[in-house]
Amino acid sequence: MTTTPTVPERAAAQAYLRLVETARAVLTDPGLAPMAAVHLASPMAEADEALRRAGLSGNEARLLRLAAGLRAGTAPGPLDDTASGPS
């Protein structure tokens, strides 16, 4: 059974994906890696807040399904990318 993500759930999944991409970029760049905590503080805070707003804190399985759907372009549901900022 497919469940349509809510706007806050979609925003949380998008924030998580931004965090993953930022972490990947920072940690693979030898010049940025030593300052990883500085570069990742904002995306981590954004993801934490989005998870809390969506009620996904502690529900990693749902978050990962939503993120995988977004990554694959198969997540159904409302799409309002302007509400959650740039991706």
N, C-alpha and C positions, 0 to 999 in steps of 0.2 A: 504494500500500500504506500503510495507516494503522498506526502504531506506538503502542502504549499507553505513555504517559509513566510513568516511575517516580515514586514519591513525591518524591525529591529533585529530579527534573526539574520536576515540578509546582510545588514550593516555589520553585524558581529562577524559573520563569515568573511566579509570583505576586509575588515580590520585585521582579522587573523591572517589572511593571505598577504596583506601588506606587511605585517610583522615578519612572516616567513621570508618573503622576498627581500626585505631590508636586512634581516639577519644573514641570509645567504650572501648578499652583496658585501656587507661589512666583514663577515668572517672569512671571505675568500680574498679580500684585498689586504695584503700585508701592511699597507700603510694605514688602513682604518682599523684593523683587528685589535691593536692595542687600546683603542678608544671605544671598543664595542659597547661598553655600558653607557657611554654618553650618547652614541648614535642610536641605541635601541631603547633608551628610556621613554621617549615620546611614543613610538609605535606600541610599546608594551602597555603604557598607560591607556592609550586609545583602545587597544584590544580588550584590556581588563574592563574598562568602562562600558564598552559595547556589549561584552558578554554579560555584565551585570544588568544592563538595561533590557537585554533580550531574555533574561532569565536562564541563560545557558551556563552560568557558573556551576561547575560540578557536573555538567552534562556534556562531556567531551565527545561522546559518541554522536550525539545530534550535531554538534558543531562540526566535527570532521566530515559527516555526511553532507552537510550544507556546503562546506568549503570544497569538497571533492566535486559536488554538483556544479558549483560556480566555475571551478577550474576546467571542468569538462564541458561547460556550457549547457548543462542539462538541468540546472536548478530551476524549477518552475516558480511562479509566483510573482508578486509585485516587483517591478524594477524601477527604482527611483534612485539612480546613482548620485543625483545632485543632493539628495538629503543626507547622504553619508560622506560627502566630500569626494575628491578625486580618488580613483583607484590606482 
